[in-house]
Amino acid sequence: MTRRLDHVGLMVADMDAALAWYCDVLGCSVRDAWANDETGMRWAHIAYGEVPIELVYRPGLEPRPAAAAGYHHIAVQVDDCAATVAELEARGVTVVFPTSYFERHDMDWAFIADPSGNVLEIVSYRAVDR
């Protein structure tokens, strides 16, 4: 049996704000979007690299509180963590943890948050063979 990660689902408090943030800030593109008129729920699959992110909106959902149990973060790899985080911060993105060096993995890393409080880790590896 072949196994691979198919997609990652994130609950969002405002679908329109989430789509704007992921597309405008991270450069994602919408692959598919649909809604259930009876429940008011909305879904969107957005492309970011090889694994799509599924945004899910449910009416009445509040932004995620900090330090909640469950989902922690999604990590995205970029060419230069410090430059990427500086650019995102200049565009108004919330930086949860500033760029730091993690010697064990020879990488730079930082955490940012989307408008619903979902955390994303931004990483870049210093070794050329990664």
CORPESUL-V283735 format. One record per backbone hydrogen bond with DSSP energy under -1.0 kcal/mol. NH is the residue of the N-H (numbers start at 1). CO is the residue of the C=O. Records with the same first field share a line. If there is no record, write none. Layout:
BEGIN
NH=CO ; CO
END
This chain:
BEGIN
8=52
10=54
12=56
18=14
19=15
20=16
21=17
22=18
23=19
24=20
25=21
26=21
28=22
29=47
31=45
32=45
34=43
36=41
40=36
42=57
43=34
44=55
45=32
46=53
47=29
53=46
54=8
55=44
56=10
57=42
61=58
64=116
74=119
76=121
78=123
84=80
85=81
86=82
87=83
88=84
89=85
90=86
92=89
93=88
96=111
97=111
100=109
102=107
106=103
107=102
108=124
109=100
110=122
111=97
112=120
113=94
114=118
117=114
120=112
121=74
122=110
123=76
124=108
126=106
END
